[in-house]
């Protein structure tokens, strides 16, 4: 990506390392106050059309229809590029929805999901993320684990303990403990991975609690803007992370057919048509923290969010 100059003279030569290129006056600001680009349904580029449909509920019983699974993939794929490519593009927050396949012969193997399961399992992706964080020690990332589909009552504790144990072993001393982190204190301690885990029963001191994700549950841009404006008002005095979701959301009822029966269209195409207008509006906002989007690697998304940090600089 090319160099970008913001109102406060923020110059970023390479977004793979944008945090380390921020002006030094931003290094001591709590990460809760920085504008941080994120991706919505971060692993949806990897959806497997040979897997069963797991959402929406009213389509599950039609999983045997291959062309329907292909349609679910077309309209469930909110990201186009791999997790490493997202990291290289400057994305620092990742929306990770976890699922276990029913009847999987491997007792603790987990996948990501959005309509379908992913082809790649969770542990393989986390190894890929870990390798990147080692190579970029000054870039602080936020991994938000949620949903936990298929964690049935008799096995859920075992699955949570296994996943949390793997996270702790994989990232180890790189895990940032809950508190009021800044870039400077993360760098000083050699830590750059924040893990939010949305399952309070599995309390571990290394894990952060759930990060609220505000989204409009609508395809209407006006409703998305309204929901984010409402969130910015609610979080004005917050001292914790929060996410403003720029993502559009397909209807969960029969109205979804209006979209998925457009055989020459796709969800990424719908996003491409709407995202530029949302970004233009976003440039006028203040007080944002994490901003998550579909097609987060698309030109201008990361740079627009990072530029918002210029408002935190002294004139």
N, C-alpha and C positions, 0 to 999 in steps of 0.2 A: 504494500500500500504506500502511496505517496505521502510526503510530509504534509502535515496539517497544522495550521496556525489558528488558534482560538482568540477570543477577545482579550484574554489575560496572557497572551503570548505563550500558550502551551504549544510547544513544538514536538511532534512525535515523528521520528524518522522511520520507526518500524514498530508496528502494533503488536508484534510477538513479545515485545518487552516494554510496553507502554507505561506500566506502573513505575519502572525504574527511571523513566524519562520525564516523569512529572516534575514540576518545579519543587525545590526543596521545602517551600513553605506548606506544601500539601502533604508532606511525609508524616507530619505529626497530627493530622486531622483524623479523628476516629473513622474507621472504614464505614461505619453506619451513615456517615455524612457525605462520602464520596459517591459520585455517579459511576456505576459499574455495569458494563454490558453483560447480558446473560442470554442463554438460549432456552427456549421453551421446548419441552419434550426433546431433550438434547440428543437422544439416541434413535430418533425416529427415522433417520436416514438408513437404518439397518433392519427395517421391518422385514420379516420373513413370510412371503406369500404362501409357503407350504405349511405354516403353523395354523393352529385353530384361531378363530375369531374369539376374542375375549371381551370386546366391547364394540358397539353398544349392545346392551342385553338383548334387544329385539332381533339382532342378527346372529346371535350365537348358534341357534339351531340350524342355521344354513351354512355352517362352516364347511360342509362337504362340497359346496359349490365353488370350484376353483376360480371362476371368473369373478365371483363376488369377493373372494379373498384379495384378488388383484385390485378390485375397486377400493376395498378398505385400505389397502396399502397406498394407493394413489391419493386418497383423501386423508390418510393418517400421517403421511410423511411431511413433517413440518420443518425438517432440516435436510440439507442436501449434501453436506460434507462431514467427514469423519470428526471424531472428538479431537484428534490432534490438529486437524486443519482448523477447527473452531478455536482451539487454544492459540494457534499461530496467528489467526486473524484478530485476536485480542479479546475473545470471549472469556469471562472469568467466573461466571455463575452458571451452574449446570443443574437442570431440572431432571432428576433421575428417578423414574418410576419403576419400581421393582416388582417382579412377579416370579412365581414358581409354576412350572408346567405341571398340570395334573398328570399323575401316573409316571412322572419322570423316574427312571430307574436309579438315577443318581440322587441320593437323599437330600443334598444341600445345594444342588446346582440352581442358580438363579439367572433370570434374564431381565431385560428391560422390556417395556411394552407401551404401545399406543394403538389400540385396536387389535393389533397382532403382537406376537412376541418378536423380539429381535433374533437375528441369526447368531449373534455373538453373546456369550455369557458375561455376567457381571464381572467376574474375577479377571477375565482377559482384558476388559476395558479398563478396569482400575489399574492393572499393571501398565497399560499404555499411558494413562494419566500420570502415574507415579514417575515413569521415565521422563516425561516432559517436565514435571516439577523439579526434578533433579537437575535438568539441563538449564532451567530458568529459575534460579533460587530467589530472585527478587519479585517474581510475579505471584501474587497471593490469589489462590482460587477458592471458590466456595462450591462444595458438593452437597446438594440438597436431596436426601433420600426420602422417598414418600410412597404412599399408596399400598404397597406390599400385597398385591393381588395373589390369591391362592395360598396365603399363609393361614391354613386351617387351624382350628383351635388346638388340635392335638399335637401339631408340629410347629406352631408359630414361635414359641420360645426357643426351640432348637435352631430354627432358621435365623431368627434375629441374633442370637448369640454367635452363630457361625459367621454371619455377615459382619457384625461389629468386630469380632475377633480378627477377621481377615483385614478389615480396614485398619485396625490398630497395628497389626503386624506389618502391613504393607507400607503405611505412611509413617508409623513410629514417631520419631522425634520431630517430624515435620508438621505434626498436628498442632494447630493453634488452639489453646484451651479457651473456654468461654471467658469473656472479660470485655475490655474496651480496647480492641486492637487498633493500632496504626501501622502504616507501612514501616515506619522506623523501628517500632518495637518488634515487629515480625522479623525484620532483617537482622536486628541485633541478636535475636534468639535463634536464628537459622530455621524459622518455621514459615511455611507458606501454604498450608492446606487447612481450610475450615470445613468441618463436616457437620451439617445440620441433619438430624435424624428424627423423623416424625413418628416416634413411637415411645411415649413417655415411660412405659413399663420397663423399657430397656435402658435405664439410666446408666450412663458411664460418664465420668468427669471430663473425658476428652471430647464428648459429643455436645454440640449446640442444640438447643431446642428448635422446634419448628419455626421456619421463617414464613411469615404471612405473605401469601401471593394474591395480589389484587388483580382480578380480571373481570371482564364484562359479561362473559358467557353469551356472547352475541357476535354476529358477523357485521354488525352496524358500527362504522367508525365513530359516529357521534356518541354511541353508548360506551365505546372503549374510552374515548376522551373524558366523558363524564365520570366514569368509574375511577380513572387515574386521578382526576382533579379531586374527587372525593377522598381518595387514599392519601394524597398529598396534604390535605387538610387534617385528616385524622392522625397522620404520622409526624406532624410538624414538630412536636416536642419529644418524639420517640428517641430512645437510646438503644435501638436494636435494629438489625437488618429488616428491610421489607422490600418486596418486589412489586413493581408496576408492570403488569403484563400487557404488552402491545398486541398480543396474539388474538386473532379472531377465533371464535369457537363455533363449530358446526352444531346445528340443533340435535338434540338427543332423541327427538320423536320423528314422526313421519315426514316432517318438513325437511329432513336431511336428504330426501329423495330429490328435492329441487336442485341440489348440488351434485350428488354422486351420479345422477343419470345423465349429466353432461359428459358424454363419452370423449369429447375432444378437449375437455378442460381438466384441471387438477388443482389440488389445494395450493401447491407452490405458485401456480399461475395466478390464483386469486390473491395470494399474499403479495406477489410482485406488483399487482395493480393497485393495492391499497396501502402498502407500507410507505412509499414516498410521501404521501399526504400526512400520514401519522408522524413521520420523522420531522416534517416541516413544522407541525404543531408542537412536537416535543421540544424543539429548539427554544421555544418561548417559555418553557416551564422552569421552575426552580424548586429546590428541596427534594429532588429525586435521590434515591439510593440505587438499588439494583433495577435495571430496566431489562426485561426479558422479551425476546421477540422470536417469531418464526423466521426462518432464513436469516439467522443471525450473522452469517458470513457475507451477506449481501453488501454491496458497495454502500458506504455512508452510514450504516447502522452503528458500528463500533465507534467511528470517528465522531458522529453526532453525540453519542452518550459521553464519550471522554471529554469532548469540548465543553460540556455542561459544568465541568469542574473549574473552568475559568472564572465562574461566578464566585467561587470560594476564595479567590485571590484578592489581595489588597490592590486597590487602584494604583 
